[in-house]
Amino acid sequence: MPHSPPSDAELIVLKHFWKAGPQSVREVHAAIGDAMAWKPSTTRTVIARMEAKGLVTREDMHGLSVYSAATDKVSTLAGLMTNLARDVFEIKGAVPASFFADSPLLSEDEAAELESLVSAALEENGDD
């Protein structure tokens, strides 16, 4: 996960990239702009900030900037879940697998990997 975790808005954009793959700002805006009540300039600003944070990468193709997620879905979510479990719920041990089981964002393998990453991180830091 990058040094700075994604904001709520950035996470929505990342989730879109994870599902849709590389896209232009215009394509991202067409997909999520209305739901976020964003103007096209807001979408451009959010993606530019995400690029500066290392959350997305830009590739210029035929004069068009195309962006894609620079962060892996499972490791990004593991970092967010670890912070939530440790800092909000003060959990120091394993997180139950059932917590991730019904997520449409994750395959069974991804849910298992996420559980493993979060549990390992919490156990590693459990002696704080």
C-alpha positions in Angstrom: 0.0 0.0 0.0 1.3 3.5 -0.7 2.6 5.7 2.1 -0.7 7.6 2.2 -3.9 5.5 2.2 -6.6 6.4 -0.3 -9.4 8.8 0.8 -13.0 7.6 0.5 -13.3 9.2 -3.0 -10.0 7.8 -4.1 -11.0 4.4 -3.0 -14.1 4.6 -5.1 -12.0 5.5 -8.1 -9.6 2.7 -7.3 -12.4 0.2 -7.1 -13.6 1.4 -10.5 -10.1 0.9 -12.0 -9.8 -2.6 -10.4 -13.1 -3.6 -12.1 -12.8 -1.7 -15.4 -9.1 -1.6 -16.0 -7.2 1.3 -17.6 -9.3 4.3 -18.6 -9.2 7.9 -19.5 -10.5 10.6 -17.1 -13.5 11.0 -19.3 -14.3 7.3 -19.1 -13.9 7.3 -15.3 -16.2 10.4 -15.1 -18.8 8.8 -17.3 -18.8 5.7 -15.0 -18.8 7.3 -11.5 -19.1 11.1 -11.9 -22.9 11.3 -11.6 -23.0 8.9 -8.6 -20.3 11.1 -6.9 -22.0 14.4 -8.0 -18.7 15.4 -9.5 -18.0 17.8 -12.4 -15.5 16.6 -14.9 -12.9 18.9 -13.4 -13.4 17.2 -10.0 -12.7 13.8 -11.5 -9.5 15.2 -13.1 -8.4 16.7 -9.8 -9.0 13.5 -7.9 -7.1 11.4 -10.4 -4.2 13.9 -10.5 -4.0 13.8 -6.7 -4.1 10.0 -6.9 -1.2 10.0 -9.4 0.8 12.3 -7.1 0.2 9.8 -4.2 1.2 6.8 -6.3 -2.3 5.3 -6.3 -2.6 5.4 -10.1 -0.2 5.5 -13.1 -0.7 7.4 -16.3 0.3 6.2 -19.8 -0.1 8.4 -22.8 -1.5 6.5 -25.8 -2.1 8.3 -29.1 -2.4 11.6 -27.4 -4.8 10.4 -24.7 -3.8 9.9 -21.0 -5.0 6.6 -19.7 -4.8 5.8 -16.0 -4.8 2.5 -14.2 -4.5 1.4 -10.6 -0.9 1.4 -9.4 -1.9 -0.4 -6.2 -2.9 -4.0 -5.9 -6.5 -4.5 -4.7 -5.9 -7.0 -2.0 -2.8 -5.3 -0.5 -4.6 -1.9 -0.5 -7.6 -3.3 1.2 -5.5 -5.2 3.7 -3.8 -2.0 4.7 -7.1 -0.3 5.2 -8.6 -3.2 7.1 -5.5 -3.5 9.3 -5.7 0.2 10.2 -9.4 -0.1 10.9 -9.1 -3.3 13.0 -6.0 -2.0 15.0 -6.8 1.7 15.3 -10.6 1.7 15.5 -11.5 -1.7 17.0 -8.2 -2.3 18.8 -8.0 -5.9 17.5 -4.6 -7.4 18.0 -5.2 -10.9 16.6 -6.8 -12.6 13.6 -9.8 -11.2 11.8 -12.5 -13.7 11.1 -12.7 -14.9 7.5 -16.5 -14.4 7.5 -15.9 -10.6 7.6 -14.7 -10.8 3.9 -16.8 -13.7 2.7 -19.8 -11.8 1.2 -17.9 -9.0 -0.5 -18.7 -8.8 -4.2 -15.4 -7.0 -4.6 -13.4 -10.1 -3.8 -13.1 -13.6 -5.2 -12.8 -16.4 -2.7 -9.0 -16.5 -3.3 -8.7 -12.7 -2.8 -10.8 -12.9 0.4 -8.5 -15.6 1.8 -5.4 -13.6 0.9 -6.9 -10.5 2.5 -7.7 -12.4 5.7 -4.2 -13.8 5.8 -2.5 -10.4 5.2 -4.7 -8.6 7.8 -4.3 -11.3 10.4 -0.5 -11.4 9.9 -0.2 -7.7 10.2 -2.3 -7.5 13.4 -0.5 -10.4 15.0 2.9 -8.9 14.0 1.9 -5.6 15.7 0.1 -7.3 18.6 2.8 -6.6 21.2 2.5 -2.8 21.0 
